[in-house]
Amino acid sequence: MISVKTQGEIDLMREPCAIVRDCLAFVGERIGAGMTTKEVDTLVEKFIRASGATPSCLGYCGYPASACVSVNEVVVHGIPGDYVLREGDIVSVDLCAYKNGFHGDGARTFRIGRVSPEKDKLVRVTEECFFKGIEGLSAGTPLFDIGYRVQKHAEANGFSVVRAYTGHGIGREMHEDPTVPNHGHRGTGPRLPAGAVICIEPMIAAGNWRVATLDDGWTAVTLDKKPAAHYENTVVIGEDGVEILTL
């Protein structure tokens, strides 16, 4: 069942979502070649805690860090560690903050220095896919219209949509109904009600969409080892459109 939030609950969600927004901007200003992915995670944890919130990812189902830091062919759930970021890498940072009894969630993919034309286009198109996904989105829109628009834009640019991971509802729990795929058929799926709060998060691959999970049980990589990018925001469905809480 798709949870509908009251206006009061949505107002309580604004603060953790603003912390996510500001933390992603903070990381984006500081991330660079020579940093380890663990150092990126430390930036995230310190920022979230200094903002009076708790990093939702830390300890979630045993996850050992405050952020997912995913480099190049890692699609999502990269565990921060000793890897040193290098010129030409792309790295997605996915984080979630908990405050006021609610979660906020967002992700960005950052370019480390000068990247290849393919990676540059991939990062740009992945962000565009999010905004394509929310075009015309409002109360009453069929859920899979989001994925239809994401998929259409990704494939029109020569990329593929990762199927194994999706967006989701969010609120008092980090992951709630509904599942929000990044592919689908237009006009299908349950109709979204006003007051639904969902995370829309295109995960787009430069090559094939198939992925595998490494032995750590978390890190998801493209099977063909080609790069992938990730872009996510938390949005509220309104009668006449959407409000993006993490921008």
C-alpha positions in Angstrom: 0.0 0.0 0.0 1.3 3.5 -0.9 1.6 5.6 2.3 0.1 9.0 2.2 1.7 11.6 4.4 -0.2 14.5 6.1 1.0 18.0 5.6 2.5 17.9 9.1 4.5 14.8 8.3 5.7 16.3 5.1 6.8 19.4 7.0 8.8 17.2 9.4 10.5 15.5 6.4 11.8 18.8 5.1 14.6 19.1 7.6 16.2 15.6 7.0 15.8 16.2 3.3 17.5 19.6 3.5 20.4 18.0 5.4 20.7 15.4 2.6 20.7 18.2 0.0 23.3 20.3 1.9 25.5 17.3 2.6 25.6 16.3 -1.1 26.6 19.8 -2.0 29.2 19.8 0.8 30.7 16.6 -0.5 30.6 17.8 -4.1 32.7 20.8 -3.2 35.4 18.7 -1.5 35.6 15.4 -3.3 38.6 15.0 -5.5 41.5 12.9 -6.7 43.7 11.6 -3.8 40.8 11.0 -1.4 39.9 7.6 -0.3 36.2 6.5 -0.5 36.4 6.1 3.3 37.4 9.8 3.6 34.3 10.6 1.6 32.2 8.6 4.0 33.8 10.4 7.0 32.8 13.8 5.5 29.2 12.5 5.2 28.9 11.2 8.7 30.4 14.3 10.3 28.2 16.6 8.3 25.0 14.6 9.1 25.8 14.4 12.8 26.8 18.1 13.0 23.4 18.9 11.6 21.7 17.1 14.5 20.6 14.1 12.4 21.6 10.4 12.2 23.1 8.7 9.1 20.3 6.2 8.2 22.6 3.9 6.2 25.0 3.2 9.1 24.0 -0.2 10.5 21.0 -0.6 8.1 20.7 -4.4 7.6 24.4 -4.5 8.7 25.7 -1.9 6.3 29.0 -0.7 7.7 29.1 3.0 6.6 27.2 6.3 6.5 27.2 6.6 2.7 27.3 4.3 -0.3 30.3 5.4 -2.4 30.3 3.7 -5.8 33.1 4.2 -8.3 33.0 3.7 -12.1 31.4 0.2 -12.7 29.9 0.0 -9.2 26.2 0.9 -9.7 25.2 1.2 -6.0 26.0 0.2 -2.4 29.8 0.6 -2.8 31.3 0.2 0.7 33.8 3.0 1.5 37.3 1.8 2.0 40.9 2.3 0.9 40.3 3.0 -2.8 41.9 6.3 -3.8 39.9 8.4 -6.2 41.8 9.1 -9.4 41.4 11.7 -12.2 38.9 10.3 -14.7 36.8 8.4 -12.1 33.1 9.0 -11.6 31.7 8.3 -8.1 28.2 8.2 -6.9 27.5 9.2 -3.3 24.2 8.0 -1.9 23.2 9.0 1.6 20.2 9.2 3.9 19.6 11.3 7.1 17.1 10.6 9.9 15.6 13.5 12.0 12.2 14.4 13.4 11.2 10.7 13.1 11.6 10.7 9.3 14.2 10.0 6.7 15.5 11.9 3.7 17.4 10.3 0.8 19.4 11.5 -2.2 22.3 10.6 -4.5 24.6 12.4 -6.9 27.4 11.2 -9.3 30.5 13.3 -9.2 33.2 13.6 -11.9 36.8 13.4 -10.6 38.7 15.9 -12.6 38.5 15.5 -16.4 36.6 12.4 -17.4 36.1 10.6 -20.7 33.4 11.9 -23.0 31.4 8.7 -22.4 31.5 9.1 -18.6 30.7 12.8 -18.9 27.6 12.1 -21.0 26.5 9.2 -18.8 26.5 11.5 -15.7 24.6 14.2 -17.5 22.0 11.9 -19.0 21.5 10.1 -15.7 20.5 13.5 -14.1 18.4 14.3 -17.0 16.6 11.0 -16.6 15.4 12.1 -13.2 13.9 15.2 -14.5 12.3 13.3 -17.4 10.8 11.0 -14.9 9.0 13.8 -13.0 7.6 15.5 -16.2 3.9 15.6 -15.9 4.0 13.8 -12.5 1.2 14.6 -10.1 -1.6 12.9 -8.2 -3.3 10.3 -10.4 -0.3 9.5 -12.5 0.3 5.8 -13.1 3.4 4.8 -11.2 5.2 3.2 -14.1 5.0 6.3 -16.2 8.1 7.4 -14.2 10.1 4.5 -15.3 8.8 4.7 -18.9 10.2 8.3 -19.2 13.5 7.4 -17.5 14.0 4.4 -19.8 13.0 6.2 -22.9 15.6 9.0 -22.3 18.4 6.7 -21.3 18.0 4.4 -24.3 17.6 7.3 -26.7 21.1 8.3 -25.6 22.6 4.8 -26.0 22.5 3.8 -22.4 20.6 1.1 -20.5 18.5 1.1 -17.3 19.6 -1.1 -14.4 16.6 -3.3 -13.5 17.8 -4.9 -10.3 17.6 -1.7 -8.2 14.7 0.8 -7.9 13.5 3.8 -6.2 11.1 3.5 -3.3 8.7 5.2 -0.9 10.1 6.9 2.1 9.0 8.3 5.4 9.3 6.9 8.9 11.1 4.0 7.3 14.0 4.5 4.8 12.3 2.1 2.4 8.5 2.0 2.1 6.0 1.1 -0.6 5.9 1.6 -3.5 8.8 0.2 -5.4 9.6 2.8 -8.1 11.3 1.1 -11.2 13.3 3.0 -13.7 11.7 1.2 -16.6 8.2 0.3 -17.5 5.2 0.7 -19.7 3.3 4.0 -19.9 -0.1 4.0 -18.3 0.4 1.1 -16.0 0.9 0.6 -12.3 -1.1 2.0 -9.4 -2.0 5.7 -9.5 0.0 7.8 -7.2 -2.0 9.7 -4.5 -1.4 13.2 -3.4 0.8 13.2 -0.3 2.9 10.2 -1.4 6.6 10.7 -0.8 8.9 8.7 -3.0 12.6 8.5 -4.0 13.1 8.5 -7.8 16.7 7.4 -8.5 17.7 6.5 -12.1 20.7 4.1 -12.2 22.0 4.1 -15.7 24.7 2.0 -17.3 26.9 2.8 -20.2 26.8 -0.8 -21.4 24.5 -3.7 -20.5 22.0 -3.3 -17.6 22.9 -6.6 -16.0 24.6 -6.5 -12.6 26.2 -8.8 -10.0 26.7 -8.4 -6.3 30.3 -8.9 -5.0 31.2 -11.3 -2.1 30.7 -8.5 0.5 27.0 -8.8 -0.1 26.5 -5.2 -0.9 28.6 -3.9 -3.8 26.6 -4.1 -7.1 28.7 -3.9 -10.3 27.9 -4.0 -14.0 28.7 -7.4 -15.4 30.4 -5.9 -18.4 32.5 -3.6 -16.1 31.3 -0.5 -18.0 30.6 2.6 -15.9 27.2 3.4 -14.3 25.8 6.6 -12.7 23.1 7.3 -10.1 21.0 10.4 -9.4 18.3 10.5 -6.7 15.9 12.9 -5.0 13.1 12.6 -2.5 9.9 14.1 -3.9 6.3 14.8 -2.7 3.4 14.0 -5.1 1.0 17.0 -5.2 -2.3 17.6 -6.9 -0.7 19.7 -9.6 2.9 18.5 -9.7 5.8 17.5 -7.4 7.9 19.2 -4.8 11.6 18.0 -4.7 12.6 18.0 -1.1 16.3 17.3 -1.6 17.0 20.2 -4.1 
